[in-house]
Amino acid sequence: MPVDPPLLQAYRGERPERLPVWFMRQAGRSLPEYRATRAGTEMLDACLTPDLAAEITLQPVRRHGVDAAIFFSDIVVPLRLAGIDVDIVPGRGPVFARPVRDAAALADLVAHELPQEALAPIEEAVARTVAELGDVPLIGFTGAPFTLAAYLVEGGPSKDQLRARTLMHADPEAWAALAGYLARISGAFLAAQVRAGARAVQLFDSWAGALSEADYRAGALPASTAALAAVDGVPKVHFGTGTALLLGAMRDAGADVIGVDHRLPLDAASGLVGGDLPLQGNIDPALLDAPWPVLEAHLEAVAAAGRAAPAHVLNLGHGVPPTADPGVLTRIVDWAHAR
């Protein structure tokens, strides 16, 4: 029987011959080839142009030799495809023309379902990418419903997601309608990528760390569970930032692998999720600019802590900073593969 690539072995809870590694946000601003490819093209336009999205997805695989490609996209892309007026403002992030703060705005939003035909450029980009990757798996990607809801209610980025958390308590019915809508959108976006050839998926919850465990379980977990349930037959990774206190609850969303940010050692994280799930993470991105002996000691500590889990995929505890030296990322891949 053919042997699966190391990443997929690890996602199944097996220990492959080498430590698999990829980096969140590996396809992006840290690469000069990315900046050249994106020149003159807005972010969302690049995400929705199949040849551009495929090329950008492939660039870090060519350069670094990572064990997976992560589909080049943005968490608001499925909302744009559903007809929501959203833009990514340089230096700020996603901004929505009409924040969801009243019943009329909510009714208008949930009327924008995501038809399968709108996903055609995503499926084409994924298919093009998979055709070039060979045996290297492609990971599909989407934002978690809570994070999308936070952006929609705030109208843009926020430090504390205060309006979103207020809505969750002040109007539980409206919140449930919003979260359910976003679960359908996120799930459809993941399913499109899997149909086109993605061999794993990741649900990314940027802002869940703003919630208590009780609020997460009541207001975020059901929608994340529904989003992940929209795909079957491929490993599912669930990652959030600032979620050390939520890892047990995040496990209950139905993921096969839990991503861990840089704030919590992997051996502690393994205990919190029950000790029987593979983990992904969790190099501190701040150390990418440290002297190599300092970074190497950190890598050793991360790999050692990762042995507490059934399997471990080396990654960052968040995304690649735009100022990262690509040569350092390549060196980390070489280090991991030599173990």
QUIMOUR-V508578 format. One record per residue. N is the residue number from 1. PSI is psi in whole degrees, -180 to 180 (* if undefined). OMEGA is omega in degrees with one decimal (* if undefined). NEAR is the number of other C-alpha atoms within 10 Angstrom. Layout:
n=N psi=PSI omega=OMEGA near=NEAR
n=N psi=PSI omega=OMEGA near=NEAR
This chain:
n=1 psi=142 omega=177.0 near=3
n=2 psi=145 omega=179.4 near=4
n=3 psi=131 omega=177.9 near=7
n=4 psi=154 omega=175.3 near=13
n=5 psi=156 omega=-176.7 near=15
n=6 psi=-39 omega=-178.7 near=22
n=7 psi=-47 omega=-177.1 near=26
n=8 psi=-34 omega=173.5 near=22
n=9 psi=-47 omega=-179.2 near=18
n=10 psi=-40 omega=178.7 near=25
n=11 psi=-24 omega=176.4 near=26
n=12 psi=-3 omega=180.0 near=18
n=13 psi=13 omega=177.7 near=18
n=14 psi=159 omega=177.3 near=15
n=15 psi=104 omega=179.3 near=19
n=16 psi=172 omega=-177.2 near=16
n=17 psi=-27 omega=177.7 near=12
n=18 psi=158 omega=179.2 near=14
n=19 psi=112 omega=-179.0 near=21
n=20 psi=149 omega=-176.1 near=26
n=21 psi=137 omega=165.9 near=24
n=22 psi=172 omega=-174.4 near=25
n=23 psi=130 omega=171.6 near=25
n=24 psi=139 omega=-174.7 near=16
n=25 psi=30 omega=177.7 near=20
n=26 psi=-27 omega=176.5 near=28
n=27 psi=96 omega=-176.2 near=25
n=28 psi=-151 omega=-162.0 near=21
n=29 psi=-15 omega=179.7 near=17
n=30 psi=-14 omega=-175.1 near=19
n=31 psi=128 omega=176.9 near=21
n=32 psi=-32 omega=179.0 near=12
n=33 psi=-32 omega=174.9 near=17
n=34 psi=-47 omega=-178.6 near=18
n=35 psi=-37 omega=178.0 near=14
n=36 psi=-41 omega=-179.1 near=10
n=37 psi=-39 omega=-176.7 near=15
n=38 psi=-9 omega=-173.2 near=18
n=39 psi=124 omega=177.3 near=11
n=40 psi=4 omega=-178.5 near=9
n=41 psi=128 omega=176.7 near=13
n=42 psi=152 omega=-175.5 near=13
n=43 psi=-54 omega=-176.2 near=17
n=44 psi=-31 omega=175.4 near=16
n=45 psi=-40 omega=177.7 near=13
n=46 psi=-41 omega=-180.0 near=20
n=47 psi=-30 omega=-174.2 near=22
n=48 psi=10 omega=174.5 near=21
n=49 psi=106 omega=-168.6 near=15
n=50 psi=-43 omega=-178.0 near=21
n=51 psi=-36 omega=177.4 near=17
n=52 psi=-47 omega=-178.9 near=19
n=53 psi=-41 omega=178.6 near=26
n=54 psi=-46 omega=-179.7 near=24
n=55 psi=-45 omega=-178.7 near=19
n=56 psi=-38 omega=177.8 near=28
n=57 psi=-37 omega=-175.4 near=28
n=58 psi=-25 omega=-171.9 near=24
n=59 psi=-48 omega=-178.9 near=19
n=60 psi=-25 omega=176.4 near=27
n=61 psi=-44 omega=177.5 near=19
n=62 psi=-44 omega=-173.5 near=11
n=63 psi=-48 omega=-169.7 near=14
n=64 psi=-21 omega=-173.5 near=19
n=65 psi=31 omega=179.4 near=18
n=66 psi=163 omega=-174.7 near=23
n=67 psi=1 omega=177.2 near=23
n=68 psi=152 omega=166.8 near=26
n=69 psi=144 omega=172.6 near=28
n=70 psi=128 omega=-173.5 near=25
n=71 psi=130 omega=-179.8 near=27
n=72 psi=115 omega=-178.3 near=25
n=73 psi=-170 omega=174.5 near=22
n=74 psi=152 omega=-174.8 near=16
n=75 psi=-20 omega=-179.6 near=21
n=76 psi=-2 omega=-178.8 near=23
n=77 psi=-46 omega=179.6 near=23
n=78 psi=-30 omega=176.7 near=24
n=79 psi=-40 omega=174.8 near=21
n=80 psi=-43 omega=179.9 near=17
n=81 psi=-27 omega=177.3 near=23
n=82 psi=-1 omega=176.8 near=20
n=83 psi=11 omega=179.1 near=15
n=84 psi=137 omega=-178.9 near=19
n=85 psi=98 omega=-178.8 near=14
n=86 psi=145 omega=176.6 near=20
n=87 psi=156 omega=174.3 near=18
n=88 psi=112 omega=-176.5 near=16
n=89 psi=121 omega=179.8 near=12
n=90 psi=133 omega=179.8 near=9
n=91 psi=-9 omega=179.6 near=6
n=92 psi=-52 omega=-178.4 near=10
n=93 psi=-161 omega=-177.4 near=11
n=94 psi=133 omega=177.9 near=19
n=95 psi=130 omega=-178.8 near=19
n=96 psi=136 omega=-178.5 near=19
n=97 psi=-32 omega=-178.0 near=12
n=98 psi=95 omega=176.8 near=17
n=99 psi=151 omega=-178.4 near=20
n=100 psi=93 omega=-176.7 near=24
n=101 psi=3 omega=177.2 near=16
n=102 psi=173 omega=-175.3 near=11
n=103 psi=-36 omega=-178.7 near=10
n=104 psi=-44 omega=179.4 near=9
n=105 psi=-38 omega=178.3 near=13
n=106 psi=-44 omega=179.6 near=20
n=107 psi=-40 omega=178.7 near=14
n=108 psi=-41 omega=-178.7 near=12
n=109 psi=-52 omega=-172.8 near=22
n=110 psi=-11 omega=173.0 near=16
n=111 psi=-15 omega=-178.7 near=11
n=112 psi=74 omega=174.7 near=16
n=113 psi=164 omega=-176.2 near=16
n=114 psi=100 omega=-179.8 near=21
n=115 psi=150 omega=-176.6 near=12
n=116 psi=-34 omega=-178.3 near=13
n=117 psi=-25 omega=178.3 near=9
n=118 psi=-19 omega=-178.7 near=14
n=119 psi=4 omega=-177.1 near=19
n=120 psi=-45 omega=-179.9 near=16
n=121 psi=-30 omega=177.5 near=17
n=122 psi=-47 omega=179.9 near=26
n=123 psi=-38 omega=177.9 near=22
n=124 psi=-44 omega=179.8 near=20
n=125 psi=-43 omega=178.7 near=24
n=126 psi=-46 omega=-179.1 near=28
n=127 psi=-42 omega=177.4 near=19
n=128 psi=-42 omega=-178.5 near=19
n=129 psi=-48 omega=-177.9 near=26
n=130 psi=-37 omega=179.2 near=22
n=131 psi=-30 omega=-179.2 near=11
n=132 psi=-21 omega=-171.5 near=12
n=133 psi=-23 omega=-175.1 near=16
n=134 psi=-124 omega=-175.7 near=9
n=135 psi=-8 omega=-179.9 near=12
n=136 psi=124 omega=-177.0 near=20
n=137 psi=148 omega=171.0 near=22
n=138 psi=132 omega=177.0 near=25
n=139 psi=123 omega=173.2 near=24
n=140 psi=162 omega=-168.2 near=27
n=141 psi=141 omega=168.8 near=25
n=142 psi=162 omega=175.6 near=26
n=143 psi=148 omega=178.3 near=29
n=144 psi=152 omega=-177.3 near=32
n=145 psi=-39 omega=-179.2 near=33
n=146 psi=-44 omega=-179.8 near=28
n=147 psi=-43 omega=176.7 near=23
n=148 psi=-41 omega=178.9 near=24
n=149 psi=-39 omega=179.4 near=24
n=150 psi=-45 omega=177.7 near=25
n=151 psi=-42 omega=-176.4 near=24
n=152 psi=-43 omega=-178.3 near=26
n=153 psi=-41 omega=178.7 near=27
n=154 psi=-27 omega=-174.3 near=20
n=155 psi=-7 omega=-178.8 near=19
n=156 psi=-166 omega=-179.0 near=21
n=157 psi=152 omega=179.4 near=18
n=158 psi=149 omega=178.8 near=15
n=159 psi=-29 omega=-173.2 near=7
n=160 psi=0 omega=179.9 near=14
n=161 psi=38 omega=-173.5 near=20
n=162 psi=-46 omega=-179.1 near=14
n=163 psi=-41 omega=180.0 near=16
n=164 psi=-44 omega=-179.9 near=22
n=165 psi=-34 omega=176.3 near=19
n=166 psi=-46 omega=179.7 near=13
n=167 psi=-39 omega=-179.6 near=18
n=168 psi=-39 omega=-178.0 near=20
n=169 psi=-37 omega=-174.0 near=14
n=170 psi=-32 omega=-177.6 near=11
n=171 psi=76 omega=-176.4 near=10
n=172 psi=-33 omega=-180.0 near=14
n=173 psi=-44 omega=178.0 near=12
n=174 psi=-42 omega=179.5 near=19
n=175 psi=-44 omega=-179.9 near=23
n=176 psi=-39 omega=178.1 near=17
n=177 psi=-42 omega=178.9 near=14
n=178 psi=-48 omega=-178.6 near=24
n=179 psi=-39 omega=178.7 near=26
n=180 psi=-41 omega=176.0 near=20
n=181 psi=-47 omega=-177.2 near=22
n=182 psi=-30 omega=174.5 near=28
n=183 psi=-40 omega=178.0 near=27
n=184 psi=-42 omega=-179.4 near=20
n=185 psi=-49 omega=-179.5 near=26
n=186 psi=-43 omega=180.0 near=30
n=187 psi=-41 omega=178.3 near=26
n=188 psi=-37 omega=-179.8 near=22
n=189 psi=-43 omega=175.6 near=28
n=190 psi=-44 omega=-176.9 near=27
n=191 psi=-37 omega=178.6 near=24
n=192 psi=-40 omega=-179.6 near=21
n=193 psi=-38 omega=178.4 near=27
n=194 psi=-42 omega=177.5 near=24
n=195 psi=-37 omega=-175.4 near=13
n=196 psi=-4 omega=173.0 near=19
n=197 psi=-1 omega=175.3 near=20
n=198 psi=139 omega=-174.2 near=25
n=199 psi=2 omega=173.6 near=20
n=200 psi=166 omega=177.2 near=25
n=201 psi=157 omega=175.4 near=25
n=202 psi=130 omega=173.8 near=23
n=203 psi=122 omega=-170.4 near=26
n=204 psi=118 omega=-176.9 near=22
n=205 psi=89 omega=-174.5 near=23
n=206 psi=-36 omega=-167.7 near=20
n=207 psi=7 omega=-178.8 near=23
n=208 psi=-25 omega=179.7 near=26
n=209 psi=-11 omega=176.0 near=18
n=210 psi=-9 omega=-173.5 near=17
n=211 psi=149 omega=165.2 near=20
n=212 psi=165 omega=178.5 near=13
n=213 psi=-39 omega=-179.6 near=20
n=214 psi=-44 omega=179.5 near=12
n=215 psi=-37 omega=177.4 near=15
n=216 psi=-47 omega=-177.8 near=18
n=217 psi=-37 omega=-177.3 near=17
n=218 psi=-40 omega=-168.6 near=15
n=219 psi=-13 omega=-176.9 near=21
n=220 psi=-40 omega=-175.1 near=29
n=221 psi=-45 omega=-178.4 near=25
n=222 psi=-39 omega=-179.0 near=18
n=223 psi=-39 omega=176.8 near=26
n=224 psi=-40 omega=177.3 near=30
n=225 psi=-44 omega=-179.7 near=20
n=226 psi=-39 omega=179.2 near=20
n=227 psi=-45 omega=-179.6 near=28
n=228 psi=-32 omega=-179.2 near=26
n=229 psi=-12 omega=-179.5 near=17
n=230 psi=-14 omega=178.0 near=17
n=231 psi=151 omega=-178.8 near=21
n=232 psi=155 omega=173.7 near=11
n=233 psi=-1 omega=176.1 near=8
n=234 psi=154 omega=176.6 near=16
n=235 psi=145 omega=-178.1 near=18
n=236 psi=127 omega=-179.6 near=24
n=237 psi=139 omega=177.4 near=25
n=238 psi=123 omega=-177.8 near=25
n=239 psi=139 omega=173.0 near=28
n=240 psi=160 omega=178.2 near=25
n=241 psi=141 omega=-178.9 near=19
n=242 psi=30 omega=-170.8 near=22
n=243 psi=26 omega=-178.6 near=25
n=244 psi=-38 omega=-178.7 near=19
n=245 psi=-6 omega=-174.7 near=15
n=246 psi=-1 omega=-170.1 near=20
n=247 psi=-39 omega=177.6 near=23
n=248 psi=-40 omega=178.0 near=18
n=249 psi=-40 omega=179.3 near=18
n=250 psi=-35 omega=176.1 near=26
n=251 psi=-36 omega=-176.4 near=21
n=252 psi=-9 omega=177.2 near=14
n=253 psi=-12 omega=174.1 near=20
n=254 psi=16 omega=178.1 near=19
n=255 psi=156 omega=176.1 near=22
n=256 psi=-21 omega=-176.0 near=18
n=257 psi=140 omega=177.0 near=26
n=258 psi=126 omega=173.1 near=28
n=259 psi=142 omega=-174.8 near=31
n=260 psi=132 omega=178.7 near=28
n=261 psi=-179 omega=-169.6 near=26
n=262 psi=-3 omega=-173.0 near=21
n=263 psi=-14 omega=-172.7 near=14
n=264 psi=127 omega=177.5 near=16
n=265 psi=147 omega=-175.0 near=19
n=266 psi=-31 omega=178.9 near=27
n=267 psi=-37 omega=174.9 near=18
n=268 psi=-41 omega=178.9 near=15
n=269 psi=-40 omega=-179.9 near=24
n=270 psi=-41 omega=177.3 near=24
n=271 psi=-38 omega=-177.8 near=15
n=272 psi=-28 omega=-179.6 near=16
n=273 psi=9 omega=173.8 near=21
n=274 psi=-3 omega=174.5 near=12
n=275 psi=2 omega=-174.1 near=15
n=276 psi=12 omega=177.9 near=15
n=277 psi=142 omega=170.9 near=21
n=278 psi=152 omega=178.5 near=26
n=279 psi=156 omega=176.1 near=33
n=280 psi=133 omega=178.4 near=29
n=281 psi=-161 omega=-14.3 near=28
n=282 psi=57 omega=177.6 near=27
n=283 psi=135 omega=176.6 near=26
n=284 psi=118 omega=-179.0 near=20
n=285 psi=-24 omega=179.9 near=18
n=286 psi=-24 omega=-176.9 near=14
n=287 psi=-5 omega=178.4 near=15
n=288 psi=-24 omega=-179.3 near=22
n=289 psi=8 omega=178.1 near=13
n=290 psi=161 omega=174.1 near=12
n=291 psi=147 omega=-175.1 near=9
n=292 psi=-43 omega=179.0 near=14
n=293 psi=-35 omega=177.8 near=9
n=294 psi=-46 omega=179.3 near=12
n=295 psi=-41 omega=-178.8 near=19
n=296 psi=-40 omega=177.0 near=17
n=297 psi=-38 omega=177.1 near=11
n=298 psi=-43 omega=177.9 near=15
n=299 psi=-42 omega=178.1 near=20
n=300 psi=-42 omega=-180.0 near=13
n=301 psi=-42 omega=178.9 near=14
n=302 psi=-46 omega=-179.6 near=22
n=303 psi=-39 omega=178.9 near=22
n=304 psi=-44 omega=179.0 near=14
n=305 psi=-33 omega=179.4 near=18
n=306 psi=-19 omega=178.5 near=25
n=307 psi=-9 omega=175.2 near=16
n=308 psi=-23 omega=179.6 near=19
n=309 psi=162 omega=177.3 near=22
n=310 psi=-33 omega=177.6 near=18
n=311 psi=164 omega=-173.5 near=25
n=312 psi=132 omega=170.6 near=34
n=313 psi=120 omega=-179.5 near=29
n=314 psi=134 omega=-180.0 near=26
n=315 psi=-180 omega=171.4 near=27
n=316 psi=163 omega=173.7 near=25
n=317 psi=5 omega=171.0 near=25
n=318 psi=-152 omega=-174.9 near=23
n=319 psi=164 omega=176.0 near=17
n=320 psi=124 omega=176.2 near=24
n=321 psi=150 omega=179.8 near=16
n=322 psi=-22 omega=-179.3 near=13
n=323 psi=1 omega=-176.3 near=11
n=324 psi=144 omega=175.1 near=17
n=325 psi=117 omega=179.8 near=14
n=326 psi=-31 omega=179.4 near=18
n=327 psi=-32 omega=178.2 near=12
n=328 psi=-40 omega=178.3 near=16
n=329 psi=-43 omega=177.3 near=22
n=330 psi=-39 omega=180.0 near=16
n=331 psi=-36 omega=176.5 near=14
n=332 psi=-42 omega=178.3 near=22
n=333 psi=-46 omega=178.6 near=22
n=334 psi=-40 omega=178.8 near=15
n=335 psi=-47 omega=-178.2 near=15
n=336 psi=-42 omega=-176.8 near=19
n=337 psi=-17 omega=179.3 near=16
n=338 psi=-5 omega=-176.4 near=10
n=339 psi=* omega=* near=9
